[in-house]
Amino acid sequence: MSTRASTAFPLRVLLLVGSIRAGRFGHVPAAWAAERARERDDIDLDVADLADIRLPVVLPGDDEHAPVAEEVAMLGKRIQAADAVVIVTPVYNRGYPASLKNAIDWFHEEWAATPVGFVSYGGVSGGIEAVEQLRSVFAELRTMTIRNVLSFANFWERFDNEGQPVNADSARAAATAFFDQLLWWARALRSARREAA
């Protein structure tokens, strides 16, 4: 797998911040990951924070003619437009937030053939339990979840007061490998996404 794809055209990456809890930490690793993405000339970044998007919590069921809330329609368009998605998630009670599950379940075809990567944070596990549950959910939605994860165990010790990882060099190297892998899959699946649309 190539370490750096061609920069002839940037790919659209949607970074989705999954926690809406008051006092959450998620904005810190999300901002750091966004910085790493924006440093690259092969990524056109879009950031969607679920704390700023008021999605309904009751799904419409099988009624194809049910009205769709504007927030749902707008997020669906952003997912559909993305060549790849990065999910930022904490671990809550060995799982991922209900807000993230709600956001995922509003959409189906929009996810198809999309590579998905994860930035996770938590205690000793670094949020990996949440990631493993999300892998099974996204498999059902016909996405491709990438192997590499940007995981921050004991997150309260991993970032300084400026929101930068205390082990900056290793974190930056991990981010480079992560985005390289994500974009490799995004390019590989681009034609499949057109067919699924």
GROMACS elastic network, one bead per residue, 0.5 to 0.9 nm:
[ bonds ]
;  ai    aj funct       b0    kb
    1     4     6  0.88730   500
    1   180     6  0.87787   500
    1   181     6  0.76672   500
    1   184     6  0.73621   500
    2     5     6  0.64860   500
    2   180     6  0.76217   500
    2   181     6  0.82499   500
    2   184     6  0.73901   500
    3   176     6  0.85057   500
    3   177     6  0.71275   500
    3   180     6  0.56415   500
    3   181     6  0.75748   500
    3   184     6  0.85107   500
    4     7     6  0.84970   500
    4    42     6  0.88920   500
    4   176     6  0.89435   500
    4   177     6  0.89414   500
    4   179     6  0.89431   500
    4   180     6  0.57362   500
    4   181     6  0.87004   500
    4   183     6  0.84920   500
    4   184     6  0.81924   500
    5     8     6  0.89494   500
    5    42     6  0.76165   500
    5   180     6  0.71633   500
    5   183     6  0.71907   500
    5   184     6  0.67072   500
    5   187     6  0.86169   500
    6     9     6  0.75605   500
    6    10     6  0.86583   500
    6    42     6  0.73923   500
    7    10     6  0.60842   500
    7    11     6  0.89198   500
    7    41     6  0.63784   500
    7    43     6  0.86064   500
    8    42     6  0.77603   500
    9    41     6  0.85060   500
    9    42     6  0.65166   500
    9    43     6  0.84849   500
   10    40     6  0.89202   500
   10    41     6  0.64945   500
   10    44     6  0.57208   500
   11    42     6  0.61073   500
   11    43     6  0.50071   500
   11    44     6  0.56490   500
   11    45     6  0.82305   500
   11    82     6  0.77892   500
   11    83     6  0.59768   500
   11    84     6  0.78534   500
   11   183     6  0.75025   500
   11   186     6  0.77003   500
   11   187     6  0.81491   500
   12    42     6  0.87593   500
   12    43     6  0.59886   500
   12    45     6  0.58520   500
   12    46     6  0.71713   500
   12    81     6  0.72594   500
   12    83     6  0.51945   500
   12    84     6  0.67177   500
   12    85     6  0.86411   500
   13    37     6  0.86265   500
   13    43     6  0.64476   500
   13    44     6  0.60841   500
   13    45     6  0.50094   500
   13    46     6  0.60943   500
   13    47     6  0.83692   500
   13    81     6  0.88318   500
   13    82     6  0.54641   500
   13    83     6  0.59114   500
   13    85     6  0.55442   500
   13    86     6  0.72251   500
   13   183     6  0.87738   500
   14    44     6  0.86005   500
   14    45     6  0.60836   500
   14    47     6  0.57452   500
   14    48     6  0.70770   500
   14    78     6  0.73664   500
   14    79     6  0.69737   500
   14    81     6  0.86290   500
   14    82     6  0.57969   500
   14    83     6  0.79522   500
   14    84     6  0.63981   500
   14    86     6  0.61435   500
   14    87     6  0.84369   500
   15    30     6  0.78174   500
   15    33     6  0.86542   500
   15    34     6  0.75161   500
   15    45     6  0.73047   500
   15    46     6  0.61581   500
   15    48     6  0.61142   500
   15    49     6  0.81720   500
   15    84     6  0.87113   500
   15    85     6  0.58313   500
   15    87     6  0.60475   500
   15    88     6  0.73130   500
   16    30     6  0.84525   500
   16    46     6  0.85626   500
   16    47     6  0.61119   500
   16    49     6  0.58420   500
   16    50     6  0.72632   500
   16    85     6  0.72183   500
   16    86     6  0.60643   500
   16    88     6  0.60657   500
   16    89     6  0.87892   500
   16   100     6  0.89431   500
   17    20     6  0.82633   500
   17    26     6  0.69579   500
   17    27     6  0.73850   500
   17    30     6  0.67436   500
   17    47     6  0.77714   500
   17    48     6  0.63065   500
   17    50     6  0.59763   500
   17    51     6  0.79827   500
   17    86     6  0.85000   500
   17    87     6  0.62393   500
   17    89     6  0.68002   500
   17   100     6  0.82796   500
   18    26     6  0.78596   500
   18    48     6  0.89522   500
   18    49     6  0.69253   500
   18    50     6  0.58817   500
   18    51     6  0.80121   500
   18    87     6  0.68021   500
   18    88     6  0.57012   500
   18    89     6  0.53639   500
   18    90     6  0.78353   500
   18    96     6  0.84110   500
   18    97     6  0.69067   500
   18    98     6  0.88023   500
   18    99     6  0.65374   500
   18   101     6  0.86182   500
   18   103     6  0.83434   500
   19    22     6  0.88916   500
   19    24     6  0.69883   500
   19    25     6  0.86037   500
   19    26     6  0.65592   500
   19    27     6  0.87986   500
   19    49     6  0.82155   500
   19    50     6  0.68610   500
   19    51     6  0.70705   500
   19    88     6  0.79335   500
   19    89     6  0.64710   500
   19    90     6  0.69964   500
   19    96     6  0.85713   500
   19    97     6  0.61516   500
   19    98     6  0.84123   500
   19    99     6  0.65220   500
   19   100     6  0.68274   500
   20    23     6  0.87849   500
   20    24     6  0.70837   500
   20    26     6  0.87044   500
   20    49     6  0.82234   500
   20    50     6  0.62273   500
   20    52     6  0.84426   500
   20    97     6  0.83214   500
   20    99     6  0.67962   500
   20   100     6  0.87212   500
   21    24     6  0.53508   500
   21    25     6  0.89125   500
   21    51     6  0.79853   500
   21    97     6  0.88428   500
   21    99     6  0.89861   500
   24    27     6  0.73145   500
   24    90     6  0.89959   500
   25    28     6  0.58638   500
   25    29     6  0.76787   500
   25    90     6  0.83860   500
   25   121     6  0.86838   500
   25   155     6  0.85063   500
   25   156     6  0.85840   500
   26    29     6  0.58490   500
   26    30     6  0.60428   500
   26    31     6  0.85160   500
   26    88     6  0.69809   500
   26    89     6  0.70583   500
   26    90     6  0.70098   500
   26   120     6  0.86725   500
   26   121     6  0.78561   500
   27    31     6  0.58173   500
   27    32     6  0.84726   500
   27    49     6  0.86232   500
   27    88     6  0.87804   500
   28    31     6  0.52974   500
   28    32     6  0.63152   500
   28    33     6  0.86935   500
   28   159     6  0.81760   500
   28   163     6  0.57208   500
   28   164     6  0.82262   500
   29    33     6  0.60087   500
   29    34     6  0.84097   500
   29    88     6  0.77831   500
   29   119     6  0.74725   500
   29   120     6  0.82612   500
   29   121     6  0.80469   500
   29   152     6  0.84376   500
   29   159     6  0.84578   500
   29   163     6  0.75602   500
   29   164     6  0.83758   500
   29   165     6  0.86583   500
   30    33     6  0.51814   500
   30    34     6  0.60572   500
   30    35     6  0.86049   500
   30    47     6  0.89100   500
   30    88     6  0.63466   500
   30   119     6  0.76638   500
   31    35     6  0.61739   500
   31    36     6  0.87625   500
   31   163     6  0.80064   500
   32    35     6  0.50794   500
   32    36     6  0.64539   500
   32    37     6  0.87722   500
   32   163     6  0.70171   500
   32   164     6  0.67609   500
   32   165     6  0.83483   500
   33    36     6  0.51243   500
   33    37     6  0.62728   500
   33    38     6  0.86864   500
   33   119     6  0.79491   500
   33   150     6  0.87282   500
   33   175     6  0.73605   500
   34    37     6  0.50260   500
   34    38     6  0.60978   500
   34    39     6  0.86566   500
   34    45     6  0.75503   500
   34    46     6  0.89232   500
   34    47     6  0.78149   500
   35    38     6  0.51514   500
   35    39     6  0.63362   500
   36    39     6  0.53198   500
   36    40     6  0.71417   500
   36   172     6  0.75970   500
   36   175     6  0.69075   500
   36   176     6  0.77664   500
   36   179     6  0.87719   500
   37    40     6  0.55984   500
   37    41     6  0.85686   500
   37    42     6  0.86802   500
   37    43     6  0.63894   500
   37    44     6  0.81953   500
   37    45     6  0.69274   500
   37   175     6  0.84764   500
   37   176     6  0.87185   500
   37   179     6  0.74548   500
   38    41     6  0.74541   500
   38    42     6  0.89604   500
   38    43     6  0.68447   500
   38    44     6  0.74938   500
   38    45     6  0.67148   500
   39    43     6  0.84848   500
   40    43     6  0.59010   500
   40    44     6  0.86432   500
   41    44     6  0.78133   500
   42   183     6  0.83365   500
   43   179     6  0.89815   500
   43   183     6  0.83592   500
   46    78     6  0.81048   500
   46    82     6  0.83685   500
   48    51     6  0.87941   500
   48    52     6  0.78866   500
   48    53     6  0.79484   500
   48    75     6  0.80600   500
   48    78     6  0.86024   500
   49    52     6  0.55600   500
   49    53     6  0.67491   500
   50    54     6  0.73552   500
   50    55     6  0.81089   500
   50    99     6  0.74310   500
   50   100     6  0.77607   500
   50   103     6  0.79300   500
   51    54     6  0.74664   500
   51    99     6  0.88847   500
   53    71     6  0.64607   500
   53    72     6  0.86244   500
   53    75     6  0.83673   500
   54    71     6  0.64316   500
   54    72     6  0.84281   500
   55    58     6  0.89913   500
   55    69     6  0.77861   500
   55    70     6  0.89207   500
   55    71     6  0.60374   500
   55    72     6  0.61474   500
   55    99     6  0.87610   500
   55   102     6  0.79326   500
   55   103     6  0.71575   500
   55   106     6  0.88134   500
   56    59     6  0.73773   500
   56    69     6  0.76228   500
   56    71     6  0.84874   500
   56    72     6  0.79353   500
   56   102     6  0.83196   500
   57    99     6  0.84673   500
   57   102     6  0.64976   500
   57   103     6  0.87757   500
   58    61     6  0.86879   500
   58   102     6  0.85366   500
   59   102     6  0.84345   500
   59   105     6  0.80399   500
   59   106     6  0.67452   500
   60    63     6  0.63109   500
   60    64     6  0.82730   500
   60    66     6  0.65150   500
   60    67     6  0.84919   500
   60    68     6  0.85026   500
   60   106     6  0.88038   500
   61    64     6  0.82732   500
   61    66     6  0.87471   500
   62    65     6  0.88465   500
   62    66     6  0.87010   500
   63    66     6  0.54860   500
   64    67     6  0.85747   500
   65    68     6  0.87001   500
   68    71     6  0.83338   500
   68    72     6  0.65313   500
   68    73     6  0.64843   500
   69    72     6  0.52930   500
   69    73     6  0.63677   500
   69    74     6  0.87405   500
   70    73     6  0.50839   500
   70    74     6  0.60846   500
   70    75     6  0.85986   500
   71    74     6  0.52202   500
   71    75     6  0.61942   500
   71    76     6  0.84866   500
   72    75     6  0.53134   500
   72    76     6  0.60303   500
   72    77     6  0.86658   500
   72   103     6  0.84763   500
   72   106     6  0.72723   500
   72   107     6  0.86501   500
   73    76     6  0.50836   500
   73    77     6  0.63093   500
   73    78     6  0.88219   500
   74    77     6  0.52042   500
   74    78     6  0.64500   500
   74    79     6  0.88525   500
   75    78     6  0.50344   500
   75    79     6  0.62561   500
   75    80     6  0.85441   500
   75   103     6  0.87469   500
   76    79     6  0.51552   500
   76    80     6  0.60639   500
   76    81     6  0.85393   500
   76   106     6  0.82230   500
   76   107     6  0.67234   500
   76   110     6  0.65504   500
   77    81     6  0.60335   500
   77    82     6  0.86361   500
   77   110     6  0.79181   500
   78    81     6  0.51154   500
   78    82     6  0.62804   500
   79    82     6  0.52523   500
   79    83     6  0.84416   500
   79    84     6  0.84619   500
   79    85     6  0.75971   500
   79   107     6  0.88197   500
   79   110     6  0.60853   500
   79   111     6  0.68587   500
   80    83     6  0.80805   500
   80   109     6  0.83436   500
   80   111     6  0.69598   500
   80   112     6  0.88199   500
   80   114     6  0.89239   500
   80   193     6  0.89989   500
   80   197     6  0.78874   500
   81    84     6  0.89535   500
   81   110     6  0.85997   500
   82    85     6  0.66526   500
   82   114     6  0.79257   500
   83   114     6  0.64761   500
   83   115     6  0.74525   500
   83   183     6  0.83520   500
   83   186     6  0.56031   500
   83   187     6  0.79132   500
   83   189     6  0.84172   500
   83   190     6  0.69497   500
   83   193     6  0.81170   500
   84   114     6  0.55932   500
   84   115     6  0.50089   500
   84   116     6  0.59301   500
   84   117     6  0.79882   500
   84   182     6  0.70417   500
   84   183     6  0.73976   500
   84   185     6  0.82776   500
   84   186     6  0.57741   500
   85   114     6  0.71913   500
   85   115     6  0.64289   500
   85   117     6  0.63513   500
   85   118     6  0.85283   500
   85   182     6  0.85788   500
   86   115     6  0.85821   500
   86   116     6  0.56819   500
   86   118     6  0.54742   500
   86   119     6  0.70782   500
   86   182     6  0.87396   500
   87   100     6  0.89473   500
   87   116     6  0.72518   500
   87   117     6  0.62203   500
   87   119     6  0.61029   500
   87   120     6  0.81051   500
   88   117     6  0.87464   500
   88   118     6  0.59394   500
   88   120     6  0.57930   500
   88   121     6  0.82593   500
   89    96     6  0.65666   500
   89    97     6  0.74777   500
   89   100     6  0.80609   500
   89   118     6  0.73846   500
   89   119     6  0.63281   500
   89   121     6  0.66433   500
   89   122     6  0.88772   500
   89   127     6  0.73353   500
   89   130     6  0.72970   500
   89   131     6  0.77991   500
   90    95     6  0.82788   500
   90    96     6  0.63003   500
   90    97     6  0.72828   500
   90   119     6  0.85493   500
   90   120     6  0.55740   500
   90   122     6  0.57497   500
   90   126     6  0.81186   500
   90   127     6  0.56360   500
   90   128     6  0.89072   500
   90   130     6  0.70899   500
   90   131     6  0.89444   500
   91    94     6  0.56897   500
   91    95     6  0.52912   500
   91    96     6  0.51195   500
   91    97     6  0.72496   500
   91   120     6  0.76073   500
   91   121     6  0.67890   500
   91   122     6  0.56348   500
   91   123     6  0.82450   500
   91   125     6  0.87522   500
   91   126     6  0.78160   500
   91   128     6  0.75986   500
   91   129     6  0.68343   500
   91   130     6  0.52745   500
   91   131     6  0.83600   500
   92    95     6  0.51383   500
   92    96     6  0.56166   500
   92    97     6  0.63528   500
   92   122     6  0.82830   500
   92   127     6  0.83853   500
   92   130     6  0.77548   500
   93    96     6  0.79406   500
   94   127     6  0.78239   500
   94   128     6  0.86035   500
   94   129     6  0.54999   500
   94   130     6  0.62497   500
   95   127     6  0.82035   500
   95   128     6  0.89686   500
   95   129     6  0.60549   500
   95   131     6  0.81521   500
   95   132     6  0.88070   500
   95   133     6  0.68914   500
   95   134     6  0.86950   500
   96    99     6  0.85796   500
   96   100     6  0.71007   500
   96   101     6  0.76083   500
   96   127     6  0.83431   500
   96   129     6  0.80562   500
   96   131     6  0.76897   500
   96   133     6  0.76799   500
   96   134     6  0.76852   500
   97   100     6  0.53535   500
   97   101     6  0.66323   500
   97   102     6  0.88257   500
   97   130     6  0.85087   500
   98   101     6  0.50252   500
   98   102     6  0.61174   500
   98   103     6  0.85976   500
   99   102     6  0.51652   500
   99   103     6  0.62853   500
   99   104     6  0.87495   500
  100   103     6  0.50594   500
  100   104     6  0.61774   500
  100   105     6  0.86090   500
  101   104     6  0.51413   500
  101   105     6  0.60942   500
  101   106     6  0.87830   500
  101   134     6  0.88173   500
  102   105     6  0.52718   500
  102   106     6  0.64779   500
  103   106     6  0.56572   500
  103   107     6  0.76042   500
  104   107     6  0.60022   500
  104   108     6  0.80588   500
  104   111     6  0.86911   500
  104   137     6  0.87684   500
  104   138     6  0.86597   500
  105   108     6  0.70905   500
  107   110     6  0.59656   500
  107   111     6  0.69701   500
  107   141     6  0.88757   500
  108   111     6  0.56912   500
  108   112     6  0.70660   500
  108   141     6  0.61685   500
  108   142     6  0.88322   500
  109   112     6  0.52359   500
  109   113     6  0.89412   500
  109   141     6  0.76138   500
  109   142     6  0.86809   500
  109   196     6  0.72625   500
  109   197     6  0.71564   500
  110   113     6  0.88141   500
  110   114     6  0.84407   500
  110   141     6  0.89597   500
  110   196     6  0.85185   500
  110   197     6  0.73349   500
  111   114     6  0.56914   500
  111   115     6  0.87703   500
  111   138     6  0.81924   500
  111   141     6  0.62427   500
  111   142     6  0.70884   500
  111   143     6  0.62843   500
  111   193     6  0.89417   500
  112   115     6  0.88704   500
  112   141     6  0.61165   500
  112   142     6  0.50478   500
  112   143     6  0.54226   500
  112   144     6  0.87321   500
  112   192     6  0.86004   500
  112   193     6  0.66930   500
  112   196     6  0.63312   500
  112   197     6  0.79404   500
  113   141     6  0.84740   500
  113   142     6  0.58384   500
  113   144     6  0.65472   500
  113   186     6  0.89140   500
  113   189     6  0.63365   500
  113   190     6  0.80199   500
  113   192     6  0.61465   500
  113   193     6  0.52351   500
  113   194     6  0.89404   500
  113   196     6  0.71284   500
  114   142     6  0.77198   500
  114   144     6  0.60701   500
  114   145     6  0.83127   500
  114   185     6  0.84970   500
  114   186     6  0.70830   500
  114   189     6  0.71403   500
  114   190     6  0.82889   500
  114   192     6  0.87974   500
  114   193     6  0.68299   500
  115   143     6  0.57751   500
  115   145     6  0.55926   500
  115   146     6  0.67784   500
  115   182     6  0.66074   500
  115   183     6  0.83473   500
  115   185     6  0.61033   500
  115   186     6  0.59107   500
  115   189     6  0.76883   500
  116   135     6  0.89566   500
  116   138     6  0.81517   500
  116   143     6  0.68195   500
  116   144     6  0.60032   500
  116   146     6  0.62162   500
  116   182     6  0.73089   500
  117   144     6  0.86690   500
  117   145     6  0.58407   500
  117   146     6  0.55189   500
  117   147     6  0.78729   500
  117   148     6  0.73683   500
  117   149     6  0.66970   500
  117   150     6  0.85512   500
  117   178     6  0.79157   500
  117   179     6  0.85932   500
  117   182     6  0.66639   500
  118   131     6  0.68791   500
  118   145     6  0.83029   500
  118   146     6  0.81602   500
  118   148     6  0.79111   500
  118   149     6  0.53597   500
  118   150     6  0.64253   500
  118   151     6  0.79975   500
  119   127     6  0.86563   500
  119   131     6  0.85839   500
  119   149     6  0.60066   500
  119   151     6  0.57641   500
  119   152     6  0.80640   500
  120   126     6  0.62186   500
  120   127     6  0.50210   500
  120   128     6  0.67964   500
  120   130     6  0.78203   500
  120   131     6  0.71535   500
  120   149     6  0.73736   500
  120   150     6  0.62548   500
  120   152     6  0.62353   500
  120   153     6  0.84476   500
  121   125     6  0.80647   500
  121   128     6  0.78942   500
  121   150     6  0.84516   500
  121   151     6  0.56590   500
  121   153     6  0.58908   500
  121   154     6  0.75216   500
  121   155     6  0.59775   500
  122   125     6  0.63027   500
  122   128     6  0.81663   500
  122   151     6  0.83057   500
  122   152     6  0.65846   500
  122   153     6  0.53936   500
  122   154     6  0.58124   500
  122   155     6  0.59615   500
  122   156     6  0.86976   500
  123   126     6  0.54284   500
  123   127     6  0.70880   500
  123   152     6  0.81954   500
  123   153     6  0.51922   500
  123   155     6  0.67194   500
  123   156     6  0.86411   500
  124   127     6  0.81482   500
  124   152     6  0.88239   500
  124   153     6  0.51612   500
  124   154     6  0.56375   500
  124   155     6  0.88708   500
  125   128     6  0.57127   500
  125   129     6  0.71993   500
  125   151     6  0.84994   500
  125   152     6  0.82474   500
  125   153     6  0.56867   500
  125   154     6  0.79299   500
  126   129     6  0.82440   500
  126   151     6  0.53464   500
  126   154     6  0.65237   500
  126   155     6  0.73118   500
  127   130     6  0.54519   500
  127   131     6  0.65899   500
  127   132     6  0.89951   500
  127   151     6  0.68112   500
  127   152     6  0.74524   500
  127   153     6  0.71610   500
  128   132     6  0.61433   500
  128   133     6  0.86441   500
  128   149     6  0.85576   500
  128   151     6  0.72804   500
  129   132     6  0.52648   500
  129   133     6  0.64326   500
  129   134     6  0.86980   500
  130   133     6  0.52851   500
  130   134     6  0.62118   500
  130   135     6  0.87461   500
  131   135     6  0.61814   500
  131   136     6  0.89842   500
  131   149     6  0.84784   500
  132   135     6  0.51337   500
  132   136     6  0.68731   500
  133   136     6  0.55352   500
  133   137     6  0.66196   500
  133   138     6  0.89077   500
  134   138     6  0.60714   500
  134   139     6  0.84484   500
  135   138     6  0.52309   500
  135   139     6  0.60748   500
  135   140     6  0.88230   500
  135   144     6  0.87187   500
  135   145     6  0.63934   500
  136   139     6  0.50655   500
  136   140     6  0.65965   500
  136   141     6  0.89673   500
  137   140     6  0.54161   500
  137   141     6  0.67561   500
  138   142     6  0.64115   500
  138   143     6  0.55803   500
  138   144     6  0.75293   500
  138   145     6  0.72666   500
  139   142     6  0.51253   500
  139   143     6  0.56868   500
  139   144     6  0.70187   500
  139   145     6  0.77132   500
  140   143     6  0.76782   500
  144   185     6  0.79593   500
  144   189     6  0.89264   500
  145   148     6  0.89528   500
  145   182     6  0.87701   500
  146   149     6  0.77410   500
  146   178     6  0.84833   500
  146   181     6  0.71507   500
  146   182     6  0.65701   500
  146   185     6  0.79754   500
  147   178     6  0.86350   500
  147   181     6  0.83118   500
  148   174     6  0.84374   500
  148   177     6  0.77486   500
  148   178     6  0.56382   500
  148   179     6  0.89934   500
  148   181     6  0.75209   500
  148   182     6  0.85849   500
  149   174     6  0.84892   500
  149   175     6  0.88296   500
  149   178     6  0.68456   500
  150   171     6  0.81489   500
  150   174     6  0.69016   500
  150   175     6  0.68131   500
  150   178     6  0.71988   500
  151   155     6  0.89325   500
  152   155     6  0.52899   500
  152   158     6  0.68260   500
  153   156     6  0.84437   500
  153   157     6  0.83717   500
  153   158     6  0.75686   500
  154   157     6  0.58346   500
  154   158     6  0.68038   500
  155   159     6  0.69260   500
  156   159     6  0.66078   500
  156   160     6  0.87591   500
  157   160     6  0.78158   500
  157   165     6  0.88857   500
  157   166     6  0.80150   500
  158   164     6  0.82012   500
  158   165     6  0.54589   500
  158   166     6  0.55934   500
  158   167     6  0.74395   500
  159   162     6  0.76774   500
  159   163     6  0.54803   500
  159   164     6  0.51686   500
  159   166     6  0.53701   500
  159   167     6  0.83619   500
  160   163     6  0.53877   500
  160   164     6  0.54691   500
  160   165     6  0.62488   500
  160   166     6  0.59844   500
  161   164     6  0.74241   500
  162   165     6  0.88888   500
  164   167     6  0.85345   500
  164   168     6  0.70013   500
  165   168     6  0.50507   500
  165   169     6  0.86452   500
  165   171     6  0.67088   500
  165   172     6  0.87037   500
  166   169     6  0.87709   500
  166   171     6  0.85784   500
  167   170     6  0.58360   500
  167   171     6  0.61333   500
  167   172     6  0.86025   500
  168   171     6  0.51759   500
  168   172     6  0.59767   500
  168   173     6  0.85638   500
  169   172     6  0.51807   500
  169   173     6  0.61954   500
  169   174     6  0.86238   500
  170   173     6  0.50863   500
  170   174     6  0.61437   500
  170   175     6  0.86172   500
  171   174     6  0.50585   500
  171   175     6  0.61854   500
  171   176     6  0.86961   500
  172   175     6  0.50160   500
  172   176     6  0.62408   500
  172   177     6  0.87517   500
  173   176     6  0.51301   500
  173   177     6  0.63712   500
  173   178     6  0.85676   500
  174   177     6  0.52319   500
  174   178     6  0.60393   500
  174   179     6  0.87167   500
  175   179     6  0.61405   500
  175   180     6  0.83921   500
  176   179     6  0.54219   500
  176   180     6  0.60461   500
  176   181     6  0.86112   500
  177   180     6  0.50635   500
  177   181     6  0.61658   500
  177   182     6  0.86037   500
  178   181     6  0.53147   500
  178   182     6  0.62149   500
  178   183     6  0.87156   500
  179   183     6  0.60093   500
  179   184     6  0.84022   500
  180   183     6  0.53666   500
  180   184     6  0.61675   500
  180   185     6  0.88382   500
  181   184     6  0.51215   500
  181   185     6  0.64744   500
  181   186     6  0.86503   500
  182   185     6  0.54048   500
  182   186     6  0.61913   500
  182   187     6  0.88473   500
  183   187     6  0.61212   500
  183   188     6  0.83839   500
  184   187     6  0.54250   500
  184   188     6  0.62076   500
  184   189     6  0.87114   500
  185   189     6  0.59714   500
  185   190     6  0.83300   500
  186   189     6  0.53114   500
  186   190     6  0.59205   500
  187   190     6  0.51935   500
  187   191     6  0.81944   500
  188   191     6  0.75518   500
  188   192     6  0.82953   500
  189   192     6  0.51201   500
  189   193     6  0.62004   500
  189   194     6  0.88271   500
  190   193     6  0.51797   500
  190   194     6  0.65435   500
  190   195     6  0.89428   500
  191   194     6  0.51141   500
  191   195     6  0.64582   500
  191   196     6  0.87610   500
  192   195     6  0.51035   500
  192   196     6  0.61857   500
  192   197     6  0.86685   500
  193   197     6  0.60835   500
  194   197     6  0.52589   500
